[in-house]
């Protein structure tokens, strides 16, 4: 598949917000088809460390990456491990990072990856091709666990009914394909008249987020990036659904010192220096012509911030990600 198979969303806006400088060190935390990486390398005489947990994405880039020898390093690791991975490469400070969150167009378009109900294929959804995958979850999880996943990660109102339908269906035969799962969901929760969203959309989103631990990994990466960014370094994040955007928004607001004030009954907390200055108070949205050319861009938002010279706050990254209440057997997978 060609590089152009994945169209990076708000590419110009993201690179403008990142503002690459000569001799700077940048991280493309979600490499995918390499669109942001190429644009960053073209914008300045800088170095890019490109992360992707998907080995297929890294493998596809090897041929064209040779043109950037000495400036581009491909890293087949999840971005949650950004701090450890860069330390192993001798990098302890960066000038900017960009996140293009969610699933890539290439992953959605390849039936064998099992991400999309639009193309029947093996029920996987793991970005790294590993286990446990979505099939393992739907065939072994208790109904209450499935319902929790669908409700918290997919905002699915019929979560309980769909979960019970899945458990009943798997008693006859394991659910092994995207097509069968989509059919079970649609039967349990038919689309309302005029509804343009397929009834399986939220269930597939929730399963993908769960098996890849996407939200906790994002929260962990943001805390790590705070430590890595040099003063005046920039963080840019393009999100595609409210859960991702909420994590980025909350993190930046708190780090910028604009967190909600405590109750007048609570003890006063010592003032903390802001570690980020937010660039755009309201997130940027894609232009109409971009949405027309690439409908998958319609829900995207871009947030950006500049690192101050205050010491990193660090802290517990799990505070930023929504929490599931799961049975012991499924909780052990996290």
Secondary structure, 3 states (H helix, E strand, C coil): CCHHHCCCCCHHHHHHHHCCCCCCEEEECCCCCCHHHHHHHHHCCCEEEEECCCHHHHHHHHHHHHHHCCCEEEECCCHHHHHHHHHHCCCCCEEEEEEECCCCHHHHHCHHHCCCCCCCCECCCCCCCCCCCHHHHHHHCCHHHHHHHHHHHHCCCCHHHHHHHHHHHHCCCCCCEHHHHHHHHHHHCCCCCCCCCCCCHHHHHHHHHHHHCHHHHHHHHHHHHHHHEEEEEEEEEEECCHHHHHHHHHHHHHHCCCCCCCCCCCCCCCCCCCCEEECCCCCECCCHHHHHHCHHHCCCEEEEEEECCCCCCCCCHHHHCCCCCCCHHHHCCC
